[in-house]
Amino acid sequence: MDNQDPHPEIVVSPPTDTGMYPSNGAHSQDIPYDPLPLTQDPPRDTIYHDLPSPHASGFDTPPVEMSYFSDTTPPGAAQPRFLGAALYDDPTNNHRDSFASQNTQNTFRTAPSVVNSSVYALNPENPEAEHSGAYHDDPHEPEYIPGSGRGASSDSPRYLAEKRAAYTVPRLKSKRGLIIAGSILAAVLVLVAVVVPIYFVVIKPKSSSSNNNSASPSSPTSTSTSSGSPSSAVIVTGGDGSTVTTEDGTTFTYSNPFGGTWYWDPQNPFNNNAQAQSWTPPLNQTFQFGTDRIFGVNLGGWLTTEPFMQKYPSAIDEWTLSQYMAADSSSGGLSQLETHYQTFITEQDFAEIAGAGLNFVRIPLPYWAIEVRSGEPFLPKTSWTYFLKAIQWARKYGLRINLDFHALPGSQNGWNHSGKFGTVNVLYGPMGIANAQRSLDYIRIIAEFISQPEYKDVVVIFGITNEPQGTPIGQDALSRYYMQAYNYVREASGIGEGNGPFISYHDGFLGLSKWADWLPNADRIALDDHPYICFDAQSSAPMSSYAQTPCTTWGGLMNTSMSAFGLTAAGEFSNAVTDCGLYVNGVGLGTRYEGNYTPGTWPVIGSCTPWTDWQNWDSTMKSGIQQFALASMDALQNWFFWTWKIGNSSTSGVVESPQWSYQLGLQNGWMPKDPRAASGTCANQGLWSPPLQAWQTGGAGAGQIPATVTASYTWPPATISNAGAVSSLPSYTPTGTVATLPPPTFTYSSGSSVTTAKAGNGWQNPSDTASGMVAIATCSYLNPWVGTAAAPSPLCS
């Protein structure tokens, strides 16, 4: 698929969660992503040895002294983490032409596959024969035409000739026989004329519903975008080489060499028959976490954007982008964002993801998908509409979703991908509790929606908060917040396998070991780590020198955590080993590699061009990147690459951060076409062996958290960092109306009638009747994004 951005003024989706350090404010701490050693000693400039004391990891880490846009940024502001728009920030307009934002044997459990079915025994014995393994039963083929010269002695299959010989119809020898045969044939035709419509109108939909464990048994089967008579011949499923027709009537050829099948019946929109690959369970079967591997990819920059419109070069986050758009009414105002939603990720992307051997997508979703409040400039609720499309497309191609709650009110990390670059304001600072209360409400709303039977088998992981800054927040406050989120999700879904999603917790950059044995016996929780290596000290060592680095560093950490905590996955990683690329660090911040990064003083390692000029990469460079990708996949075991695609720059017309784009790597030969090929790359690393403990997958003992543990994580905390006692801080009151998320509408026409499917009401647990957190009318509040400030007066807790 062409990843050309349809809007010439747009360069879409720089890799967002690119790891950096928090700010040099009151809460300054070094929180890098996991640095990795090289597997061979690289040539290093002597200036490297003048760097400050080593990081805790043992990797030399330069000081972090943040002063980003010092005239406008408040003290304590965190560094932005995105591929920012550096092109337009050079006042001389002499911008650097850098480029930026983008098997061994199968050891996994194999699900039943169509390629193993008995019909394929009819294939030619010679796999290189004309039909190359495809089953053909066409009587018009030359081998079945007398006199074609291709009889039993040809290369064609002999099986069909034998089949026809065995089932030859006897010749009728009398007129009486002909009359009897004609009568029988007429009766059969009448029977067919009666039975077939009944089957397709009544029996088949009912049967599909009864076999579909994600849909309400009494739900009508319909779609909002398709209409027609139920008896019309509509193709609802297909495999490799089949033609797919999308909502707008366009078509494309489905390419999936791994036995995957798509399934979309307009009359049964909640059918879960689709299967991404033969080795991945179809959606109507249970995904065995810990045994079945997660091969995932992020859809970064789609529903949660970062600076990507070169039309607005001063936009540094979605907050400022929204302000510029809103002021530009002649160009469509904020509706320009919806154009981005419509065009950047489409149904064909989901089809290609399944065809790439991937079985999961991680989708970053911001809080403004639910609502906005006074003064917040984001486009409200619209991205939710496109998340519903993502569920529909994932269901169609057998993919499962990890919903990543990516941007919280006030910001959980102060980085641009949280919506507004600046300071941490969740569980930190004077508005830290109020923002956390509001965030927990949104977690509850999302959990109620995705726990409904129509969605729970597609959205199977809920990442409740992306990358909170654990060091300034503190693990105690973060743990209490995590515990309260756990209660909300499980209240929505219930306890036990199949009841709602796995709850995924980011490690807060505190390290996986800090969460060992946290919340024992909790029902289906997972730990999320984001290992990047490109934001520490830079090196000009060749890509080949990183061949085993992920194995020696990440493999052991993952092995330990899978045993000590339970399911552990890398929610993000990439192929980048340097910070080269437009927008990698931020708008106008330069790169460490070229020595012009702000803040701090960095040695000049070299030019970024060799790392970004992918059109001129040779086979050695490509094979080096692929080897690094394979090692990463094997070491991490369960993973989501950041990111699936990156739009072409409107300036250069090409992808400008190639080591961040899975799609570009597939198209140009540096990503494996089959992720199972990674198995065994980390030889003798003692990779963790399944299964998980029963309670970790919703089995026996799940949810029976010891009372002493729950007592230690009561909500709210007594104090929070940079603010003091919670009792003296602004807080909200539970008297508001909860913003229930709307379901999609599916209808289909049959003659003169229109049927609407039951798609849920957005709220799984009707017993959950608590009100929403809102401001108290007689109290004073600070701006949710305020950072450091004195508490307001009068204060009402």
C-alpha positions in Angstrom: 0.0 0.0 0.0 1.2 3.5 -0.8 1.9 5.4 2.3 1.8 8.7 0.5 0.1 11.3 2.7 -2.9 12.6 0.6 -2.5 16.1 2.0 0.6 17.8 0.7 0.8 20.1 3.7 1.0 17.2 6.1 3.8 15.0 7.3 2.0 12.5 9.4 2.8 10.6 12.6 6.3 11.1 13.8 7.2 8.3 16.2 5.6 9.6 19.3 6.8 7.7 22.3 10.5 8.2 21.6 12.2 8.1 25.0 13.9 11.0 26.6 14.4 12.4 30.0 12.1 14.5 32.1 12.8 18.1 32.7 15.3 19.9 34.8 12.6 21.4 37.0 11.7 20.7 40.6 11.2 17.0 39.8 14.2 16.6 37.6 15.4 13.0 37.4 17.1 11.0 34.7 14.4 8.6 33.3 15.9 7.3 30.1 14.7 4.3 28.2 16.8 1.2 28.6 20.2 1.9 27.2 21.9 -0.9 25.5 25.6 -1.8 25.1 27.0 -2.6 21.7 28.0 -6.2 21.0 31.3 -5.0 19.8 33.4 -2.1 21.0 32.5 0.8 18.6 35.0 3.5 17.7 34.3 6.4 20.0 35.5 9.9 19.9 37.8 10.8 22.8 35.3 13.4 23.8 33.0 10.6 24.9 35.2 10.0 27.9 34.5 13.5 29.2 30.8 12.7 29.8 29.5 12.9 33.3 29.1 10.0 35.7 27.5 6.8 34.3 23.8 6.3 34.4 22.5 3.6 36.7 22.6 1.2 33.8 26.3 1.7 33.4 25.9 3.6 30.2 27.5 7.0 30.0 24.6 9.5 30.1 25.0 13.2 29.5 23.4 15.7 31.9 19.8 16.7 31.3 19.4 20.4 31.7 16.2 21.3 30.0 15.3 24.7 28.8 13.0 24.3 25.9 11.7 27.5 24.4 12.8 29.2 27.6 10.8 32.3 26.9 7.5 30.5 27.0 8.0 27.2 28.9 7.4 27.2 32.7 10.0 26.0 35.1 9.8 22.2 35.5 8.6 21.6 32.0 9.4 18.2 30.6 11.2 17.6 27.4 9.0 16.9 24.4 9.3 13.4 23.0 8.3 13.2 19.4 9.6 13.6 15.9 9.2 17.4 15.9 9.0 19.9 13.1 12.6 21.1 12.9 12.3 22.0 9.3 10.8 25.4 9.8 12.5 26.5 13.0 15.7 27.8 11.5 15.2 31.5 11.1 17.7 31.5 8.2 15.6 28.8 6.5 18.8 26.9 6.1 17.2 23.7 7.5 19.2 20.5 7.5 17.8 18.1 4.9 17.6 15.3 7.5 14.9 12.6 7.2 12.3 11.9 9.9 8.8 11.2 11.0 8.4 6.8 10.9 11.8 -18.9 10.6 13.4 -20.8 12.3 11.0 -23.5 13.5 7.7 -22.3 14.9 7.7 -22.9 18.6 4.2 -21.5 19.2 0.9 -23.2 19.7 -0.7 -23.8 16.3 -4.4 -23.1 15.8 -6.4 -25.1 13.3 -5.6 -23.9 9.8 -7.3 -24.1 6.5 -4.0 -25.0 4.9 -4.0 -28.2 7.0 -7.5 -29.3 6.0 -8.1 -32.4 4.0 -9.0 -30.7 0.7 -5.4 -29.7 0.3 -4.5 -33.3 -0.1 -5.7 -32.9 -3.6 -2.8 -30.7 -4.5 -0.1 -31.9 -6.9 2.6 -34.0 -5.3 5.1 -31.7 -6.9 4.8 -28.3 -5.1 6.5 -26.7 -8.1 3.8 -27.9 -10.5 1.7 -25.4 -12.4 -0.9 -24.8 -9.7 1.8 -24.5 -7.1 -0.2 -26.1 -4.3 -3.6 -24.5 -5.1 -6.5 -26.8 -5.4 -8.2 -26.7 -8.8 -11.4 -28.5 -9.8 -12.1 -26.9 -13.2 -13.3 -29.4 -15.8 -12.3 -26.9 -18.5 -8.6 -27.2 -17.6 -6.6 -28.7 -20.4 -5.7 -31.8 -18.4 -9.4 -32.7 -18.4 -10.2 -32.0 -22.0 -9.9 -35.1 -24.3 -7.3 -34.7 -26.8 -5.4 -32.0 -25.0 -2.4 -34.2 -24.6 -2.5 -33.8 -20.9 -3.9 -36.9 -19.5 -3.0 -39.2 -16.7 0.6 -39.2 -17.7 1.0 -35.4 -17.6 2.1 -33.2 -14.6 -1.5 -32.5 -13.8 -3.2 -34.0 -10.7 -4.6 -37.5 -11.3 -6.9 -37.2 -8.3 -9.8 -35.6 -10.1 -9.9 -38.1 -12.9 -10.0 -40.9 -10.3 -12.7 -39.0 -8.4 -14.8 -38.7 -11.6 -14.3 -42.4 -12.4 -15.5 -43.4 -9.0 -18.6 -41.3 -9.2 -19.7 -41.7 -12.8 -23.4 -41.2 -13.2 -25.0 -44.3 -14.7 -26.6 -43.9 -18.1 -30.4 -44.1 -18.2 -31.8 -46.8 -20.5 -35.4 -46.0 -21.0 -37.9 -43.1 -21.4 -39.5 -44.2 -18.1 -36.1 -43.7 -16.4 -35.8 -40.3 -18.0 -39.3 -39.3 -16.8 -38.5 -40.5 -13.3 -35.2 -38.7 -13.3 -36.9 -35.5 -14.5 -39.5 -35.7 -11.8 -36.8 -36.1 -9.1 -34.8 -33.2 -10.5 -37.9 -31.0 -10.5 -38.6 -31.9 -6.9 -35.1 -31.2 -5.9 -35.2 -27.8 -7.6 -38.4 -26.9 -5.8 -36.9 -28.0 -2.5 -33.7 -25.9 -3.2 -35.8 -22.9 -4.0 -37.6 -23.1 -0.6 -34.7 -24.2 1.6 -31.9 -21.9 0.4 -33.7 -18.6 1.2 -34.7 -20.0 4.5 -31.1 -21.0 5.3 -29.6 -17.6 4.4 -32.3 -15.5 5.9 -33.1 -17.5 9.1 -30.8 -20.4 9.9 -27.3 -19.0 8.9 -27.6 -15.7 10.7 -29.0 -17.4 13.8 -26.3 -20.1 13.7 -23.6 -17.5 13.3 -24.9 -15.6 16.2 -25.1 -18.7 18.4 -21.5 -19.5 17.5 -20.3 -16.0 18.1 -19.3 -15.6 21.7 -18.9 -11.8 21.4 -22.4 -10.9 20.2 -25.7 -10.8 22.0 -27.6 -13.9 21.0 -30.7 -12.0 20.1 -28.8 -9.2 18.3 -29.9 -8.4 14.7 -27.1 -8.6 12.3 -26.5 -5.5 10.3 -24.2 -2.7 9.2 -24.6 1.0 8.9 -22.7 1.1 5.6 -24.2 -1.8 3.6 -27.6 -2.5 2.4 -29.3 -5.0 0.1 -31.5 -8.1 0.1 -30.3 -10.8 2.5 -30.6 -13.3 -0.3 -28.2 -11.5 -2.6 -24.9 -13.2 -3.2 -22.4 -11.3 -1.0 -18.9 -12.5 -0.5 -18.3 -12.3 3.3 -15.0 -14.1 3.7 -11.8 -14.8 1.8 -8.1 -15.7 2.1 -4.9 -14.9 0.3 -5.7 -13.4 -3.2 -9.3 -12.7 -2.5 -10.9 -9.3 -3.4 -12.0 -7.1 -0.5 -14.6 -4.4 -1.0 -14.4 -1.5 1.4 -17.2 0.8 2.8 -16.7 3.3 0.0 -16.9 0.6 -2.7 -13.2 0.6 -3.5 -11.5 -2.8 -3.8 -8.1 -4.3 -3.1 -6.5 -7.7 -3.2 -6.0 -9.3 0.2 -2.5 -10.6 0.5 -1.9 -13.0 3.4 0.5 -16.0 2.8 0.0 -17.2 6.4 -3.4 -18.9 6.1 -5.3 -15.8 7.5 -8.9 -15.2 6.5 -10.9 -12.1 6.7 -14.6 -12.2 7.5 -17.2 -9.4 7.2 -20.9 -10.2 6.8 -22.9 -7.0 6.6 -25.8 -8.8 8.1 -23.7 -10.0 11.1 -21.4 -7.3 12.1 -20.3 -8.9 15.3 -19.2 -12.2 13.9 -15.7 -13.2 15.1 -14.8 -15.9 12.5 -11.8 -13.9 11.1 -8.3 -15.2 11.8 -5.1 -13.2 11.3 -2.9 -16.2 10.6 -3.0 -19.9 10.9 -1.0 -19.8 14.1 -3.1 -17.1 15.8 -6.4 -18.2 17.3 -9.4 -16.7 15.4 -11.3 -14.1 17.4 -14.0 -16.6 18.4 -11.3 -18.6 20.2 -9.3 -17.6 23.3 -5.9 -16.0 22.8 -3.7 -17.9 25.3 -1.5 -15.1 26.7 1.9 -16.4 27.7 1.7 -19.2 25.2 0.5 -17.4 22.0 3.0 -14.7 21.2 1.9 -11.1 20.7 3.3 -9.8 17.4 2.0 -6.2 17.4 2.4 -2.8 15.9 1.4 0.6 17.1 -0.9 2.9 15.1 1.1 5.9 16.3 0.2 9.4 15.3 -3.4 8.5 14.1 -5.9 9.3 16.8 -3.3 11.0 19.1 -1.3 13.2 16.9 2.0 15.0 17.4 3.4 17.9 15.4 2.9 16.8 11.9 1.4 19.7 9.9 4.2 21.7 8.3 1.4 24.2 7.4 1.6 25.2 11.1 5.3 25.2 11.8 5.0 26.6 15.3 2.7 23.8 16.5 4.7 21.7 19.0 1.8 19.5 20.3 -1.8 18.8 19.6 -2.9 21.6 21.9 -1.1 24.2 19.8 -2.0 22.5 16.6 -5.6 22.6 17.5 -5.3 26.3 18.3 -3.8 27.1 15.0 -6.3 25.0 13.1 -9.3 26.6 14.9 -8.0 30.0 14.0 -7.7 28.9 10.3 -11.4 28.7 9.5 -10.7 29.2 5.8 -8.9 25.9 5.7 -11.6 24.1 7.5 -10.7 24.8 11.1 -10.5 21.8 13.5 -12.2 19.6 10.9 -8.8 19.3 9.3 -8.0 16.8 12.0 -10.8 14.6 10.9 -9.4 14.5 7.4 -6.3 13.2 9.0 -8.2 10.5 10.8 -10.0 9.5 7.6 -6.9 9.2 5.4 -3.8 8.3 7.5 -5.0 4.8 8.7 -7.5 3.0 6.6 -9.0 -0.5 6.4 -6.3 -1.6 4.0 -3.7 -0.9 6.7 -5.4 -3.5 8.9 -5.4 -6.0 6.1 -1.7 -5.4 5.5 -0.9 -5.7 9.2 -2.5 -9.2 9.3 -0.7 -10.1 6.0 2.6 -9.1 7.6 2.2 -11.8 10.2 1.2 -9.5 13.0 -1.8 -10.3 15.3 -2.2 -7.2 17.5 -2.5 -3.4 17.1 -1.9 -1.0 19.9 -4.0 2.1 19.4 -3.2 5.3 21.3 -6.4 7.1 22.3 -6.6 10.5 24.0 -9.1 11.6 26.7 -10.7 14.1 24.3 -12.1 11.1 22.5 -14.6 11.2 25.4 -15.0 14.9 26.2 -13.2 18.2 26.7 -13.8 20.8 29.3 -13.5 24.6 29.5 -10.4 26.0 27.8 -9.3 22.7 26.2 -8.9 23.3 22.5 -8.9 19.7 21.3 -11.4 18.3 18.8 -13.8 16.4 21.0 -15.3 13.0 20.6 -14.4 12.7 16.9 -11.5 10.3 17.3 -13.8 7.9 19.1 -15.8 7.5 15.9 -12.6 6.3 14.2 -11.7 4.0 17.1 -15.0 2.3 16.5 -13.9 1.9 12.8 -10.7 0.4 14.1 -12.7 -2.2 16.1 -14.7 -3.1 13.0 -11.6 -3.4 10.8 -9.7 -5.4 13.4 -12.6 -7.8 13.7 -12.7 -8.1 9.9 -9.1 -9.2 9.7 -8.8 -11.2 12.9 -6.6 -8.7 14.7 -6.8 -8.0 18.5 -6.5 -4.5 20.0 -4.5 -3.1 22.9 -6.3 0.2 23.7 -3.6 2.6 25.0 -5.0 5.5 27.0 -2.3 7.8 25.7 -3.2 11.4 26.8 -4.6 12.3 30.2 -6.0 15.7 31.4 -3.2 17.8 32.7 -0.6 15.4 31.2 0.9 12.4 33.0 4.4 13.1 31.8 4.6 16.7 30.3 5.5 15.4 26.9 3.9 16.5 23.7 2.2 13.2 22.9 0.1 13.6 26.1 -1.6 16.5 24.3 0.3 19.4 25.7 4.0 19.9 26.2 4.9 21.3 29.6 4.7 19.8 33.0 3.4 16.8 34.8 -0.1 17.4 36.4 -1.4 13.9 37.2 -0.6 12.7 40.7 1.9 15.6 40.8 1.5 19.3 41.7 -1.5 21.2 43.0 -4.0 19.9 40.4 -2.5 16.4 40.6 -5.4 14.8 42.5 -8.2 16.5 40.6 -6.7 15.4 37.2 -6.2 11.9 38.5 -9.9 11.7 39.6 -10.9 12.8 36.2 -8.6 10.3 34.5 -10.0 7.5 36.5 -13.5 8.4 35.4 -12.3 8.1 31.8 -10.7 4.7 32.5 -14.0 3.6 34.0 -16.0 4.8 30.9 -13.6 3.1 28.5 -13.6 -0.1 30.6 -17.4 -0.3 30.6 -17.6 0.0 26.8 -14.9 -2.5 25.9 -16.2 -5.0 28.4 -19.4 -5.4 26.5 -19.8 -8.8 24.7 -19.8 -7.1 21.3 -16.2 -5.8 21.8 -14.4 -7.8 24.5 -13.0 -10.4 22.1 -11.5 -7.7 19.9 -10.2 -5.2 22.5 -8.5 -7.6 24.8 -5.9 -5.3 26.5 -6.4 -2.0 28.1 -3.3 0.1 28.7 -4.7 2.4 31.4 -2.1 5.1 31.3 0.8 5.6 28.8 4.2 6.5 30.3 3.4 8.2 33.6 6.6 9.7 35.0 7.1 7.4 37.9 10.1 9.1 39.4 8.6 12.5 40.1 5.2 11.0 40.9 6.5 8.3 43.2 5.8 4.6 43.1 3.4 4.7 46.1 1.0 7.3 44.5 1.3 5.5 41.2 0.5 2.2 42.7 -2.6 3.5 44.5 -3.8 5.0 41.2 -3.1 1.7 39.4 -5.1 -0.2 42.1 -8.1 2.1 41.8 -8.0 1.7 38.0 -7.9 -2.1 38.5 -11.1 -1.8 40.7 -12.9 0.2 38.0 -12.0 -2.1 35.2 -12.9 -5.3 37.1 -16.2 -3.7 38.3 -17.1 -3.1 34.7 -16.1 -6.6 33.4 -16.1 -9.0 36.3 -13.5 -11.5 37.3 -12.2 -14.4 35.4 -11.1 -15.4 31.9 -13.1 -13.9 29.1 -14.5 -11.1 31.3 -13.1 -7.9 29.9 -9.6 -7.0 29.1 -6.1 -7.6 30.5 -5.1 -4.5 32.4 -1.7 -3.2 31.2 0.4 -1.0 33.5 3.4 0.9 32.2 6.4 0.6 34.5 6.6 4.4 34.9 10.3 4.1 33.9 11.0 2.7 37.3 12.2 -0.6 35.8 10.5 -4.0 35.6 12.0 -5.3 38.8 10.3 -2.6 40.8 6.9 -4.3 40.0 7.9 -7.9 40.8 5.1 -9.6 42.6 3.0 -6.4 42.6 -0.7 -7.1 43.2 -0.5 -10.9 43.6 -3.5 -12.9 42.4 -4.8 -9.9 40.5 -7.0 -11.0 37.7 -5.2 -10.6 34.3 -2.8 -7.8 34.7 0.2 -7.1 32.5 3.4 -5.0 32.7 4.4 -2.7 29.9 8.0 -1.6 29.1 9.2 0.7 26.4 12.8 -0.2 25.6 14.5 2.4 23.3 18.2 2.8 22.9 18.5 5.9 20.7 18.3 8.6 23.3 21.4 7.9 25.3 25.0 8.6 24.3 25.4 8.3 20.5 27.8 6.2 18.5 28.9 5.9 14.9 29.3 2.1 15.2 27.8 0.3 12.3 24.4 -1.2 12.5 25.8 -4.7 12.4 27.4 -4.1 15.8 24.0 -4.2 17.5 23.2 -7.7 16.2 22.8 -9.3 19.7 22.4 -6.3 21.9 18.7 -6.8 22.5 19.3 -10.4 23.5 22.0 -9.7 26.0 20.1 -6.8 27.6 16.3 -7.1 27.2 16.0 -10.9 27.1 17.0 -11.4 30.8 14.8 -8.6 32.0 11.8 -10.0 30.2 12.4 -13.6 31.4 12.6 -12.4 35.0 9.5 -10.3 34.8 7.4 -13.0 33.1 8.1 -15.2 36.2 8.1 -12.5 38.9 5.2 -10.4 37.7 3.3 -12.3 34.9 2.6 -11.2 31.4 5.2 -8.6 30.4 5.3 -7.0 27.0 7.2 -4.2 25.2 4.4 -1.7 24.3 6.9 0.2 22.1 10.3 -0.4 20.5 11.9 0.6 17.3 14.9 -0.1 15.1 16.5 3.3 15.8 19.9 3.2 17.4 20.6 6.9 17.0 18.4 10.0 17.5 18.8 11.0 13.9 15.7 12.1 12.0 13.5 15.1 11.6 11.1 15.5 14.6 12.8 12.7 16.6 13.6 15.0 19.5 11.3 17.9 19.0 10.6 21.0 17.2 13.9 22.8 16.5 15.9 20.7 19.1 18.4 19.2 16.7 20.0 15.8 17.4 22.5 14.5 19.8 24.2 12.7 16.9 25.1 15.9 15.1 25.9 17.7 18.4 23.2 20.4 18.0 20.7 19.0 20.4 19.1 21.3 23.0 19.5 21.0 26.0 23.0 20.2 27.1 26.3 20.0 25.3 26.8 17.1 23.0 29.8 15.8 21.0 29.5 15.8 17.3 29.4 12.2 16.2 28.8 12.7 12.5 26.2 13.4 9.9 22.7 11.9 10.2 22.4 11.3 6.5 23.7 7.7 6.5 21.0 6.9 9.1 18.1 8.5 7.3 18.9 8.2 3.6 17.1 4.9 3.2 16.9 5.2 -0.6 20.6 4.6 -0.7 21.0 2.0 2.0 23.0 -1.0 0.8 22.4 -4.7 1.6 24.7 -4.6 4.6 22.8 -1.7 6.2 19.4 -3.4 5.6 20.5 -6.8 6.8 22.0 -5.1 10.0 18.6 -3.5 10.7 16.7 -6.7 10.1 19.1 -8.6 12.4 18.5 -6.0 15.1 14.7 -6.3 14.6 14.8 -10.1 14.8 16.9 -10.0 18.0 14.5 -7.4 19.5 11.5 -9.5 18.7 13.0 -12.7 20.1 14.3 -11.0 23.3 11.1 -9.1 24.0 8.9 -12.1 23.2 5.6 -10.1 23.3 5.9 -6.8 21.6 4.4 -3.8 19.7 6.7 -2.1 17.2 6.5 1.8 17.1 5.1 2.4 14.6 3.2 0.9 11.6 3.6 3.7 9.2 4.8 7.3 8.8 3.5 9.6 6.2 5.7 11.2 3.5 7.1 14.6 4.3 5.3 17.3 2.4 8.7 18.9 1.8 10.9 16.0 0.7 8.1 13.7 -0.4 9.5 10.7 1.4 9.5 9.1 4.8 12.0 10.8 6.9 12.5 8.5 9.8 12.9 5.1 8.2 13.9 3.0 11.3 10.5 3.8 12.9 8.3 2.5 10.1 7.4 -1.2 10.0 5.5 -0.7 6.7 8.5 1.0 5.0 10.8 -1.8 6.2 8.6 -4.4 4.7 8.4 -2.6 1.4 12.2 -2.2 1.2 13.6 -5.3 2.8 14.8 -4.5 6.3 11.9 -5.9 8.2 11.2 -9.6 8.4 8.2 -10.7 6.3 7.4 -13.4 8.9 7.9 -12.3 12.5 8.2 -16.0 13.5 11.7 -15.9 11.9 12.9 -14.2 15.0 12.6 -17.4 17.0 16.0 -18.6 18.0 17.8 -15.3 17.2 18.8 -15.0 20.9 20.4 -18.4 21.1 21.1 -19.8 24.6 19.4 -16.9 26.3 17.1 -19.1 28.3 13.9 -17.5 27.1 10.9 -17.8 29.5 8.8 -20.9 29.0 5.1 -20.8 29.2 2.5 -21.1 30.7 1.6 -18.3 33.0 0.2 -19.1 36.4 -3.5 -19.9 36.4 -4.5 -16.7 38.2 -2.5 -14.6 35.8 -4.8 -15.7 33.0 -8.1 -15.5 34.8 -8.0 -19.0 36.1 -8.1 -20.4 39.6 -7.3 -17.8 42.3 -7.8 -14.9 40.0 -8.9 -11.7 41.8 -8.2 -13.0 45.2 -5.8 -10.3 46.1 -4.7 -10.5 49.8 -6.5 -8.0 52.0 -3.1 -6.8 53.4 -2.1 -5.8 49.8 -5.3 -4.0 48.9 -5.2 -2.2 52.3 -1.7 -0.8 51.4 -3.0 0.7 48.1 -6.1 2.6 49.3 -7.2 5.6 47.2 -6.4 8.5 47.3 -2.8 8.8 48.7 -2.5 11.1 51.7 0.1 13.2 49.9 1.4 13.7 46.4 4.7 15.1 45.2 5.2 18.8 44.7 1.9 19.6 46.4 1.7 18.1 49.9 -1.3 16.9 51.7 -4.2 15.9 49.4 -6.7 17.3 51.9 -5.3 20.8 51.1 -5.5 20.5 47.3 -8.4 21.1 44.8 -10.4 18.0 44.2 -13.6 17.1 42.3 -16.9 15.7 43.6 -18.8 12.7 42.2 -22.0 14.5 41.3 -21.7 14.8 37.6 -23.2 12.9 34.7 -21.0 10.2 33.3 -20.2 10.6 29.6 -21.1 7.2 28.2 -19.4 6.3 25.0 -21.8 5.8 22.1 -21.7 2.5 20.1 -21.7 2.2 16.3 -24.9 1.9 14.3 -25.2 -1.0 12.0 -28.3 -1.3 9.7 -29.2 -3.2 6.6 -32.1 -3.1 4.2 -34.2 -6.0 3.2 -36.9 -5.1 0.8 -38.8 -2.2 2.3 -37.6 -2.8 5.9 -34.5 -1.6 7.7 -33.0 -3.6 10.6 -30.7 -2.2 13.2 -28.2 -4.4 15.1 -27.9 -4.3 18.8 -24.5 -2.9 19.4 -24.6 -2.4 23.1 -25.4 0.8 25.0 -21.8 1.6 26.0 -22.1 0.4 29.6 -21.5 -3.2 30.5 -22.3 -3.2 34.2 -25.7 -1.6 35.0 -25.0 -1.8 38.7 -22.2 0.7 38.3 -24.3 3.8 38.9 -21.7 6.1 40.5 -21.7 9.7 39.2 -18.8 11.4 37.5 -16.2 13.7 39.0 -16.9 17.4 38.4 -15.9 20.7 39.9 -17.7 22.2 42.9 -19.4 25.4 41.9 -18.4 27.3 45.0 -14.8 26.4 44.9 -11.7 27.7 43.1 -9.5 25.6 40.8 -6.3 26.1 39.0 -5.8 25.4 35.3 -5.4 21.6 35.0 -2.2 22.2 33.1 -0.7 24.7 35.6 2.4 23.0 36.8 3.8 24.5 39.9 1.5 27.0 41.7 0.0 27.7 45.1 -3.3 26.2 45.9 -6.3 28.4 45.1 -8.6 30.1 47.6 -11.3 29.4 48.6 -10.4 25.7 48.6 -13.1 23.1 48.8 -12.0 19.5 49.1 
